[in-house]
Amino acid sequence: EADIYQTPRYLVIGTGKKITLECSQTMGHDKMYWYQQDPGMELHLIHYSYGVNSTEKGDLSSESTVSRIRTEHFPLTLESARPSHTSQYLCASRTQNANTGELFFGEGSRLTVL
Amino acid sequence: GENVEQHPSTLSVQEGDSAVIKCTYSDSASNYFPWYKQELGKRPQLIIDIRSNVGEKKDQRIAVTLNKTAKHFSLHITETQPEDSAVYFCAAKIPGGNQFYFGTGTSLTVIP
């Protein structure tokens, strides 16, 4: 089934650890995004990509990095997690089609840094 | 860049009443305005959108209006039901751009 998948859904780690949040979509979308969201609060754009080997930083500097080696895969890496990184991370994607602007979101990865 | 403001931040209505959420945007070039609904613990999902070449769009109990001159757009929900309780986000997008500029969200509670 065409969808966007995120793993892990929940993660508790210690300060200083390196983590990678995975995001994969099976819809063939060119454009992918990472948002940070505290529960029920506003969405902050961290990174986005408009195609393979293209990535851009969003408005929120979260000390994370992304890569886009394959169309369907857009992982987010935190080199050294801190308690301030505790949040929910939402991955999203959309088609290149100019007539369709809908963002499809994953179910989120809820990260707790102790 | 674009700046989207959303009001109110919280809204409580009695079941059956109407709810209105308003957003303003700063960049007159923006031409696409979606609304997302996020239920508790769930992912945001598109519920309705409008492009700048129309002033109003309806889908059953929900409607969106756009005033390009004043640079504001609103979400209207009629005959509200408890399942309408959620956080609603408006957004704006500039043509040719990749970013969506989201409002800060409105937490709607429908009281049975």
Contacts between the chains, C-beta under 8 A, distances in Angstrom:
chain1	res1	chain2	res2	distance
A	31	B	98	6.1
A	33	B	100	8.0
A	40	B	38	7.6
A	40	B	40	7.6
A	40	B	87	5.1
A	40	B	105	6.9
A	40	B	107	6.2
A	41	B	104	7.6
A	41	B	105	6.6
A	42	B	89	7.6
A	42	B	102	6.2
A	42	B	103	7.3
A	42	B	104	4.3
A	42	B	105	5.5
A	43	B	44	7.5
A	43	B	89	6.7
A	43	B	102	4.7
A	45	B	99	6.3
A	45	B	100	7.8
A	48	B	98	5.8
A	48	B	99	6.8
A	50	B	98	5.2
A	56	B	98	7.4
A	58	B	99	7.3
A	90	B	43	6.9
A	90	B	44	7.4
A	101	B	32	4.9
A	101	B	34	6.2
A	101	B	49	6.5
A	101	B	93	6.1
A	101	B	100	7.9
A	102	B	34	7.0
A	102	B	46	4.8
A	102	B	49	7.3
A	103	B	34	7.5
A	103	B	36	7.6
A	103	B	44	7.7
A	103	B	46	7.0
A	103	B	100	6.5
A	105	B	43	4.1
A	105	B	44	5.1
A	105	B	45	7.2
A	106	B	43	6.4
A	107	B	42	7.6
A	107	B	43	5.2
A	108	B	43	6.4
